[in-house]
């Protein structure tokens, strides 16, 4: 099950560096997770200061 980034994202980028497979990128002033690349490790969710990353 992949993770997704909700509207609570403030685009701080804390999650992107934590992703071991590079599934997170910036698109249009928000971060997005590529569900096909995500390995559901949860590292991004743990790093998010606004708890904007949830299991999809």
PQR file of N, CA, C, O and H, with PARSE charges and radii, in Angstrom:
ATOM      1  N   UNK A   1       0.853  -1.183   0.000 -0.4000 1.5000
ATOM      2  CA  UNK A   1       0.000   0.000   0.000 -0.0000 2.0000
ATOM      3  C   UNK A   1       0.891   1.235   0.000  0.5500 1.7000
ATOM      4  O   UNK A   1       1.710   1.410   0.902 -0.5500 1.4000
ATOM      5  N   UNK A   2       0.738   2.073  -0.984 -0.4000 1.5000
ATOM      6  CA  UNK A   2       1.547   3.285  -1.106 -0.0000 2.0000
ATOM      7  C   UNK A   2       1.038   4.372  -0.171  0.5500 1.7000
ATOM      8  O   UNK A   2      -0.087   4.315   0.325 -0.5500 1.4000
ATOM      9  H   UNK A   2       0.073   1.931  -1.717  0.4000 1.0000
ATOM     10  N   UNK A   3       1.878   5.347   0.053 -0.4000 1.5000
ATOM     11  CA  UNK A   3       1.512   6.510   0.851 -0.0000 2.0000
ATOM     12  C   UNK A   3       1.089   7.635  -0.076  0.5500 1.7000
ATOM     13  O   UNK A   3       1.429   7.631  -1.258 -0.5500 1.4000
ATOM     14  H   UNK A   3       2.792   5.393  -0.350  0.4000 1.0000
ATOM     15  N   UNK A   4       0.347   8.600   0.456 -0.4000 1.5000
ATOM     16  CA  UNK A   4      -0.012   9.784  -0.322 -0.0000 2.0000
ATOM     17  C   UNK A   4       0.150  11.016   0.555  0.5500 1.7000
ATOM     18  O   UNK A   4       0.138  10.932   1.783 -0.5500 1.4000
ATOM     19  H   UNK A   4       0.070   8.604   1.416  0.4000 1.0000
ATOM     20  N   UNK A   5       0.299  12.152  -0.095 -0.4000 1.5000
ATOM     21  CA  UNK A   5       0.477  13.423   0.605 -0.0000 2.0000
ATOM     22  C   UNK A   5      -0.823  14.204   0.516  0.5500 1.7000
ATOM     23  O   UNK A   5      -1.343  14.430  -0.577 -0.5500 1.4000
ATOM     24  H   UNK A   5       0.308  12.221  -1.093  0.4000 1.0000
ATOM     25  N   UNK A   6      -1.347  14.615   1.661 -0.4000 1.5000
ATOM     26  CA  UNK A   6      -2.622  15.322   1.714 -0.0000 2.0000
ATOM     27  C   UNK A   6      -2.428  16.826   1.559  0.5500 1.7000
ATOM     28  O   UNK A   6      -1.307  17.313   1.406 -0.5500 1.4000
ATOM     29  H   UNK A   6      -0.924  14.431   2.549  0.4000 1.0000
ATOM     30  N   UNK A   7      -3.536  17.547   1.603 -0.4000 1.5000
ATOM     31  CA  UNK A   7      -3.518  19.005   1.481 -0.0000 2.0000
ATOM     32  C   UNK A   7      -2.838  19.688   2.661  0.5500 1.7000
ATOM     33  O   UNK A   7      -2.581  20.891   2.609 -0.5500 1.4000
ATOM     34  H   UNK A   7      -4.446  17.152   1.728  0.4000 1.0000
ATOM     35  N   UNK A   8      -2.544  18.951   3.716 -0.4000 1.5000
ATOM     36  CA  UNK A   8      -1.862  19.528   4.876 -0.0000 2.0000
ATOM     37  C   UNK A   8      -0.382  19.796   4.596  0.5500 1.7000
ATOM     38  O   UNK A   8       0.304  20.407   5.415 -0.5500 1.4000
ATOM     39  H   UNK A   8      -2.753  17.974   3.759  0.4000 1.0000
ATOM     40  N   UNK A   9       0.111  19.342   3.445 -0.4000 1.5000
ATOM     41  CA  UNK A   9       1.512  19.536   3.066 -0.0000 2.0000
ATOM     42  C   UNK A   9       1.840  21.026   2.932  0.5500 1.7000
ATOM     43  O   UNK A   9       1.106  21.786   2.300 -0.5500 1.4000
ATOM     44  H   UNK A   9      -0.446  18.846   2.779  0.4000 1.0000
ATOM     45  N   UNK A  10       2.954  21.420   3.540 -0.4000 1.5000
ATOM     46  CA  UNK A  10       3.416  22.806   3.447 -0.0000 2.0000
ATOM     47  C   UNK A  10       4.646  22.916   2.544  0.5500 1.7000
ATOM     48  O   UNK A  10       5.302  23.956   2.503 -0.5500 1.4000
ATOM     49  H   UNK A  10       3.550  20.803   4.053  0.4000 1.0000
ATOM     50  N   UNK A  11       4.953  21.830   1.819 -0.4000 1.5000
ATOM     51  CA  UNK A  11       6.045  21.788   0.855 -0.0000 2.0000
ATOM     52  C   UNK A  11       7.410  22.101   1.478  0.5500 1.7000
ATOM     53  O   UNK A  11       8.233  22.788   0.875 -0.5500 1.4000
ATOM     54  H   UNK A  11       4.419  20.985   1.853  0.4000 1.0000
ATOM     55  N   UNK A  12       7.636  21.595   2.680 -0.4000 1.5000
ATOM     56  CA  UNK A  12       8.913  21.858   3.355 -0.0000 2.0000
ATOM     57  C   UNK A  12      10.044  20.987   2.811  0.5500 1.7000
ATOM     58  O   UNK A  12      11.216  21.352   2.916 -0.5500 1.4000
ATOM     59  H   UNK A  12       6.968  21.036   3.171  0.4000 1.0000
ATOM     60  N   UNK A  13       9.695  19.833   2.227 -0.4000 1.5000
ATOM     61  CA  UNK A  13      10.699  18.952   1.645 -0.0000 2.0000
ATOM     62  C   UNK A  13      11.337  17.969   2.596  0.5500 1.7000
ATOM     63  O   UNK A  13      12.229  17.223   2.193 -0.5500 1.4000
ATOM     64  H   UNK A  13       8.744  19.537   2.141  0.4000 1.0000
ATOM     65  N   UNK A  14      10.912  17.943   3.845 -0.4000 1.5000
ATOM     66  CA  UNK A  14      11.508  17.027   4.831 -0.0000 2.0000
ATOM     67  C   UNK A  14      11.349  15.566   4.416  0.5500 1.7000
ATOM     68  O   UNK A  14      12.209  14.738   4.716 -0.5500 1.4000
ATOM     69  H   UNK A  14      10.188  18.550   4.173  0.4000 1.0000
ATOM     70  N   UNK A  15      10.282  15.257   3.746 -0.4000 1.5000
ATOM     71  CA  UNK A  15       9.999  13.877   3.352 -0.0000 2.0000
ATOM     72  C   UNK A  15      10.878  13.387   2.207  0.5500 1.7000
ATOM     73  O   UNK A  15      11.294  12.228   2.185 -0.5500 1.4000
ATOM     74  H   UNK A  15       9.584  15.930   3.502  0.4000 1.0000
ATOM     75  N   UNK A  16      11.154  14.264   1.269 -0.4000 1.5000
ATOM     76  CA  UNK A  16      11.837  13.858   0.039 -0.0000 2.0000
ATOM     77  C   UNK A  16      13.197  13.221   0.304  0.5500 1.7000
ATOM     78  O   UNK A  16      13.531  12.203  -0.301 -0.5500 1.4000
ATOM     79  H   UNK A  16      10.817  15.206   1.287  0.4000 1.0000
ATOM     80  N   UNK A  17      13.967  13.799   1.185 -0.4000 1.5000
ATOM     81  CA  UNK A  17      15.288  13.254   1.501 -0.0000 2.0000
ATOM     82  C   UNK A  17      15.251  11.950   2.263  0.5500 1.7000
ATOM     83  O   UNK A  17      16.242  11.221   2.291 -0.5500 1.4000
ATOM     84  H   UNK A  17      13.696  14.626   1.677  0.4000 1.0000
ATOM     85  N   UNK A  18      14.134  11.646   2.875 -0.4000 1.5000
ATOM     86  CA  UNK A  18      13.996  10.415   3.651 -0.0000 2.0000
ATOM     87  C   UNK A  18      13.582   9.211   2.816  0.5500 1.7000
ATOM     88  O   UNK A  18      13.730   8.070   3.253 -0.5500 1.4000
ATOM     89  H   UNK A  18      13.328  12.238   2.852  0.4000 1.0000
ATOM     90  N   UNK A  19      13.069   9.457   1.627 -0.4000 1.5000
ATOM     91  CA  UNK A  19      12.584   8.357   0.789 -0.0000 2.0000
ATOM     92  C   UNK A  19      13.761   7.573   0.199  0.5500 1.7000
ATOM     93  O   UNK A  19      14.557   8.133  -0.556 -0.5500 1.4000
ATOM     94  H   UNK A  19      12.948  10.384   1.272  0.4000 1.0000
ATOM     95  N   UNK A  20      13.880   6.284   0.536 -0.4000 1.5000
ATOM     96  CA  UNK A  20      15.025   5.499   0.056 -0.0000 2.0000
ATOM     97  C   UNK A  20      14.971   5.145  -1.429  0.5500 1.7000
ATOM     98  O   UNK A  20      15.978   4.735  -2.005 -0.5500 1.4000
ATOM     99  H   UNK A  20      13.234   5.829   1.150  0.4000 1.0000
ATOM    100  N   UNK A  21      13.803   5.300  -2.049 -0.4000 1.5000
ATOM    101  CA  UNK A  21      13.676   4.937  -3.464 -0.0000 2.0000
ATOM    102  C   UNK A  21      13.394   6.130  -4.364  0.5500 1.7000
ATOM    103  O   UNK A  21      13.159   5.952  -5.559 -0.5500 1.4000
ATOM    104  H   UNK A  21      12.984   5.634  -1.581  0.4000 1.0000
ATOM    105  N   UNK A  22      13.411   7.335  -3.822 -0.4000 1.5000
ATOM    106  CA  UNK A  22      13.213   8.533  -4.628 -0.0000 2.0000
ATOM    107  C   UNK A  22      11.817   8.677  -5.200  0.5500 1.7000
ATOM    108  O   UNK A  22      11.653   9.177  -6.313 -0.5500 1.4000
ATOM    109  H   UNK A  22      13.602   7.480  -2.851  0.4000 1.0000
ATOM    110  N   UNK A  23      10.805   8.244  -4.452 -0.4000 1.5000
ATOM    111  CA  UNK A  23       9.428   8.281  -4.942 -0.0000 2.0000
ATOM    112  C   UNK A  23       8.768   9.642  -4.768  0.5500 1.7000
ATOM    113  O   UNK A  23       7.668   9.856  -5.279 -0.5500 1.4000
ATOM    114  H   UNK A  23      10.938   7.838  -3.547  0.4000 1.0000
ATOM    115  N   UNK A  24       9.409  10.566  -4.061 -0.4000 1.5000
ATOM    116  CA  UNK A  24       8.803  11.866  -3.781 -0.0000 2.0000
ATOM    117  C   UNK A  24       9.470  12.948  -4.616  0.5500 1.7000
ATOM    118  O   UNK A  24      10.695  13.015  -4.722 -0.5500 1.4000
ATOM    119  H   UNK A  24      10.302  10.393  -3.646  0.4000 1.0000
ATOM    120  N   UNK A  25       8.628  13.794  -5.207 -0.4000 1.5000
ATOM    121  CA  UNK A  25       9.132  14.911  -5.998 -0.0000 2.0000
ATOM    122  C   UNK A  25       8.230  16.121  -5.793  0.5500 1.7000
ATOM    123  O   UNK A  25       7.129  16.016  -5.252 -0.5500 1.4000
ATOM    124  H   UNK A  25       7.633  13.740  -5.121  0.4000 1.0000
ATOM    125  N   UNK A  26       8.722  17.266  -6.237 -0.4000 1.5000
ATOM    126  CA  UNK A  26       7.931  18.488  -6.147 -0.0000 2.0000
ATOM    127  C   UNK A  26       7.247  18.736  -7.481  0.5500 1.7000
ATOM    128  O   UNK A  26       7.882  18.684  -8.535 -0.5500 1.4000
ATOM    129  H   UNK A  26       9.616  17.352  -6.677  0.4000 1.0000
ATOM    130  N   UNK A  27       5.944  19.007  -7.429 -0.4000 1.5000
ATOM    131  CA  UNK A  27       5.183  19.307  -8.638 -0.0000 2.0000
ATOM    132  C   UNK A  27       4.178  20.399  -8.307  0.5500 1.7000
ATOM    133  O   UNK A  27       3.289  20.195  -7.480 -0.5500 1.4000
ATOM    134  H   UNK A  27       5.429  19.050  -6.573  0.4000 1.0000
ATOM    135  N   UNK A  28       4.309  21.525  -8.931 -0.4000 1.5000
ATOM    136  CA  UNK A  28       3.361  22.607  -8.740 -0.0000 2.0000
ATOM    137  C   UNK A  28       3.260  23.126  -7.323  0.5500 1.7000
ATOM    138  O   UNK A  28       2.161  23.379  -6.829 -0.5500 1.4000
ATOM    139  H   UNK A  28       5.031  21.691  -9.602  0.4000 1.0000
ATOM    140  N   UNK A  29       4.387  23.287  -6.668 -0.4000 1.5000
ATOM    141  CA  UNK A  29       4.463  23.833  -5.311 -0.0000 2.0000
ATOM    142  C   UNK A  29       3.979  22.892  -4.212  0.5500 1.7000
ATOM    143  O   UNK A  29       3.723  23.338  -3.094 -0.5500 1.4000
ATOM    144  H   UNK A  29       5.280  23.081  -7.069  0.4000 1.0000
ATOM    145  N   UNK A  30       3.849  21.612  -4.505 -0.4000 1.5000
ATOM    146  CA  UNK A  30       3.542  20.601  -3.492 -0.0000 2.0000
ATOM    147  C   UNK A  30       4.400  19.372  -3.761  0.5500 1.7000
ATOM    148  O   UNK A  30       4.923  19.194  -4.861 -0.5500 1.4000
ATOM    149  H   UNK A  30       4.057  21.250  -5.414  0.4000 1.0000
ATOM    150  N   UNK A  31       4.535  18.540  -2.758 -0.4000 1.5000
ATOM    151  CA  UNK A  31       5.259  17.272  -2.934 -0.0000 2.0000
ATOM    152  C   UNK A  31       4.255  16.196  -3.294  0.5500 1.7000
ATOM    153  O   UNK A  31       3.124  16.203  -2.808 -0.5500 1.4000
ATOM    154  H   UNK A  31       4.110  18.684  -1.864  0.4000 1.0000
ATOM    155  N   UNK A  32       4.670  15.270  -4.145 -0.4000 1.5000
ATOM    156  CA  UNK A  32       3.820  14.146  -4.540 -0.0000 2.0000
ATOM    157  C   UNK A  32       4.624  12.856  -4.446  0.5500 1.7000
ATOM    158  O   UNK A  32       5.850  12.859  -4.565 -0.5500 1.4000
ATOM    159  H   UNK A  32       5.589  15.264  -4.539  0.4000 1.0000
ATOM    160  N   UNK A  33       3.916  11.762  -4.233 -0.4000 1.5000
ATOM    161  CA  UNK A  33       4.539  10.446  -4.142 -0.0000 2.0000
ATOM    162  C   UNK A  33       4.110   9.625  -5.350  0.5500 1.7000
ATOM    163  O   UNK A  33       2.919   9.502  -5.637 -0.5500 1.4000
ATOM    164  H   UNK A  33       2.920  11.760  -4.137  0.4000 1.0000
ATOM    165  N   UNK A  34       5.083   9.069  -6.051 -0.4000 1.5000
ATOM    166  CA  UNK A  34       4.812   8.171  -7.168 -0.0000 2.0000
ATOM    167  C   UNK A  34       4.439   6.810  -6.579  0.5500 1.7000
ATOM    168  O   UNK A  34       5.300   6.103  -6.055 -0.5500 1.4000
ATOM    169  H   UNK A  34       6.050   9.169  -5.819  0.4000 1.0000
ATOM    170  N   UNK A  35       3.175   6.446  -6.663 -0.4000 1.5000
ATOM    171  CA  UNK A  35       2.680   5.208  -6.056 -0.0000 2.0000
ATOM    172  C   UNK A  35       3.353   3.967  -6.628  0.5500 1.7000
ATOM    173  O   UNK A  35       3.499   2.968  -5.923 -0.5500 1.4000
ATOM    174  H   UNK A  35       2.475   7.020  -7.089  0.4000 1.0000
ATOM    175  N   UNK A  36       3.766   4.012  -7.892 -0.4000 1.5000
ATOM    176  CA  UNK A  36       4.415   2.857  -8.506 -0.0000 2.0000
ATOM    177  C   UNK A  36       5.834   2.646  -7.986  0.5500 1.7000
ATOM    178  O   UNK A  36       6.354   1.532  -8.031 -0.5500 1.4000
ATOM    179  H   UNK A  36       3.648   4.823  -8.465  0.4000 1.0000
ATOM    180  N   UNK A  37       6.459   3.712  -7.495 -0.4000 1.5000
ATOM    181  CA  UNK A  37       7.829   3.627  -6.980 -0.0000 2.0000
ATOM    182  C   UNK A  37       7.852   3.399  -5.476  0.5500 1.7000
ATOM    183  O   UNK A  37       8.778   2.772  -4.961 -0.5500 1.4000
ATOM    184  H   UNK A  37       6.037   4.618  -7.459  0.4000 1.0000
ATOM    185  N   UNK A  38       6.849   3.898  -4.769 -0.4000 1.5000
ATOM    186  CA  UNK A  38       6.780   3.817  -3.304 -0.0000 2.0000
ATOM    187  C   UNK A  38       6.819   2.360  -2.831  0.5500 1.7000
ATOM    188  O   UNK A  38       6.112   1.507  -3.366 -0.5500 1.4000
ATOM    189  H   UNK A  38       6.097   4.407  -5.188  0.4000 1.0000
ATOM    190  N   UNK A  39       7.655   2.087  -1.819 -0.4000 1.5000
ATOM    191  CA  UNK A  39       7.766   0.744  -1.250 -0.0000 2.0000
ATOM    192  C   UNK A  39       7.079   0.645   0.111  0.5500 1.7000
ATOM    193  O   UNK A  39       7.236  -0.350   0.819 -0.5500 1.4000
ATOM    194  H   UNK A  39       8.230   2.781  -1.385  0.4000 1.0000
ATOM    195  N   UNK A  40       6.323   1.672   0.471 -0.4000 1.5000
ATOM    196  CA  UNK A  40       5.519   1.696   1.701 -0.0000 2.0000
ATOM    197  C   UNK A  40       6.339   1.483   2.972  0.5500 1.7000
ATOM    198  O   UNK A  40       5.907   0.788   3.891 -0.5500 1.4000
ATOM    199  H   UNK A  40       6.196   2.480  -0.104  0.4000 1.0000
ATOM    200  N   UNK A  41       7.519   2.084   3.012 -0.4000 1.5000
ATOM    201  CA  UNK A  41       8.375   1.923   4.197 -0.0000 2.0000
ATOM    202  C   UNK A  41       7.961   2.840   5.343  0.5500 1.7000
ATOM    203  O   UNK A  41       8.231   2.538   6.505 -0.5500 1.4000
ATOM    204  H   UNK A  41       7.870   2.648   2.265  0.4000 1.0000
ATOM    205  N   UNK A  42       7.306   3.963   5.024 -0.4000 1.5000
ATOM    206  CA  UNK A  42       6.845   4.884   6.051 -0.0000 2.0000
ATOM    207  C   UNK A  42       7.853   5.917   6.502  0.5500 1.7000
ATOM    208  O   UNK A  42       7.554   6.716   7.390 -0.5500 1.4000
ATOM    209  H   UNK A  42       7.087   4.209   4.080  0.4000 1.0000
ATOM    210  N   UNK A  43       9.031   5.925   5.919 -0.4000 1.5000
ATOM    211  CA  UNK A  43      10.072   6.879   6.323 -0.0000 2.0000
ATOM    212  C   UNK A  43       9.614   8.316   6.077  0.5500 1.7000
ATOM    213  O   UNK A  43       9.899   9.201   6.885 -0.5500 1.4000
ATOM    214  H   UNK A  43       9.273   5.276   5.198  0.4000 1.0000
ATOM    215  N   UNK A  44       8.920   8.554   4.989 -0.4000 1.5000
ATOM    216  CA  UNK A  44       8.442   9.902   4.676 -0.0000 2.0000
ATOM    217  C   UNK A  44       7.400  10.366   5.681  0.5500 1.7000
ATOM    218  O   UNK A  44       7.410  11.519   6.112 -0.5500 1.4000
ATOM    219  H   UNK A  44       8.689   7.836   4.333  0.4000 1.0000
ATOM    220  N   UNK A  45       6.516   9.475   6.047 -0.4000 1.5000
ATOM    221  CA  UNK A  45       5.466   9.806   7.003 -0.0000 2.0000
ATOM    222  C   UNK A  45       6.052  10.179   8.358  0.5500 1.7000
ATOM    223  O   UNK A  45       5.596  11.122   9.004 -0.5500 1.4000
ATOM    224  H   UNK A  45       6.508   8.538   5.697  0.4000 1.0000
ATOM    225  N   UNK A  46       7.050   9.442   8.777 -0.4000 1.5000
ATOM    226  CA  UNK A  46       7.704   9.719  10.062 -0.0000 2.0000
ATOM    227  C   UNK A  46       8.427  11.058  10.046  0.5500 1.7000
ATOM    228  O   UNK A  46       8.554  11.705  11.086 -0.5500 1.4000
ATOM    229  H   UNK A  46       7.420   8.676   8.252  0.4000 1.0000
ATOM    230  N   UNK A  47       8.901  11.481   8.883 -0.4000 1.5000
ATOM    231  CA  UNK A  47       9.660  12.731   8.771 -0.0000 2.0000
ATOM    232  C   UNK A  47       8.775  13.962   8.613  0.5500 1.7000
ATOM    233  O   UNK A  47       9.251  15.083   8.793 -0.5500 1.4000
ATOM    234  H   UNK A  47       8.798  10.956   8.038  0.4000 1.0000
ATOM    235  N   UNK A  48       7.508  13.778   8.284 -0.4000 1.5000
ATOM    236  CA  UNK A  48       6.620  14.906   7.976 -0.0000 2.0000
ATOM    237  C   UNK A  48       6.201  15.655   9.244  0.5500 1.7000
ATOM    238  O   UNK A  48       5.575  15.072  10.129 -0.5500 1.4000
ATOM    239  H   UNK A  48       7.122  12.867   8.138  0.4000 1.0000
ATOM    240  N   UNK A  49       6.546  16.954   9.337 -0.4000 1.5000
ATOM    241  CA  UNK A  49       6.208  17.718  10.543 -0.0000 2.0000
ATOM    242  C   UNK A  49       4.729  18.082  10.650  0.5500 1.7000
ATOM    243  O   UNK A  49       4.267  18.464  11.725 -0.5500 1.4000
ATOM    244  H   UNK A  49       7.055  17.429   8.618  0.4000 1.0000
ATOM    245  N   UNK A  50       3.974  17.969   9.541 -0.4000 1.5000
ATOM    246  CA  UNK A  50       2.559  18.327   9.591 -0.0000 2.0000
ATOM    247  C   UNK A  50       1.641  17.107   9.507  0.5500 1.7000
ATOM    248  O   UNK A  50       0.420  17.245   9.421 -0.5500 1.4000
ATOM    249  H   UNK A  50       4.350  17.659   8.667  0.4000 1.0000
ATOM    250  N   UNK A  51       2.231  15.923   9.531 -0.4000 1.5000
ATOM    251  CA  UNK A  51       1.491  14.658   9.440 -0.0000 2.0000
ATOM    252  C   UNK A  51       0.614  14.617   8.191  0.5500 1.7000
ATOM    253  O   UNK A  51      -0.510  14.116   8.214 -0.5500 1.4000
ATOM    254  H   UNK A  51       3.222  15.811   9.601  0.4000 1.0000
ATOM    255  N   UNK A  52       1.155  15.155   7.104 -0.4000 1.5000
ATOM    256  CA  UNK A  52       0.413  15.232   5.840 -0.0000 2.0000
ATOM    257  C   UNK A  52       0.525  13.975   4.998  0.5500 1.7000
ATOM    258  O   UNK A  52      -0.136  13.867   3.965 -0.5500 1.4000
ATOM    259  H   UNK A  52       2.068  15.562   7.085  0.4000 1.0000
ATOM    260  N   UNK A  53       1.354  13.014   5.419 -0.4000 1.5000
ATOM    261  CA  UNK A  53       1.561  11.816   4.621 -0.0000 2.0000
ATOM    262  C   UNK A  53       0.877  10.638   5.306  0.5500 1.7000
ATOM    263  O   UNK A  53       1.167  10.296   6.453 -0.5500 1.4000
ATOM    264  H   UNK A  53       1.891  13.102   6.258  0.4000 1.0000
ATOM    265  N   UNK A  54      -0.047  10.031   4.554 -0.4000 1.5000
ATOM    266  CA  UNK A  54      -0.845   8.932   5.104 -0.0000 2.0000
ATOM    267  C   UNK A  54      -0.815   7.741   4.154  0.5500 1.7000
ATOM    268  O   UNK A  54      -0.470   7.876   2.980 -0.5500 1.4000
ATOM    269  H   UNK A  54      -0.282  10.309   3.623  0.4000 1.0000
ATOM    270  N   UNK A  55      -1.181   6.575   4.677 -0.4000 1.5000
ATOM    271  CA  UNK A  55      -1.303   5.406   3.821 -0.0000 2.0000
ATOM    272  C   UNK A  55      -2.513   5.567   2.921  0.5500 1.7000
ATOM    273  O   UNK A  55      -3.576   6.003   3.362 -0.5500 1.4000
ATOM    274  H   UNK A  55      -1.461   6.465   5.630  0.4000 1.0000
ATOM    275  N   UNK A  56      -2.345   5.216   1.668 -0.4000 1.5000
ATOM    276  CA  UNK A  56      -3.424   5.371   0.695 -0.0000 2.0000
ATOM    277  C   UNK A  56      -4.265   4.109   0.653  0.5500 1.7000
ATOM    278  O   UNK A  56      -5.230   4.035  -0.108 -0.5500 1.4000
ATOM    279  H   UNK A  56      -1.482   4.862   1.309  0.4000 1.0000
TER
END
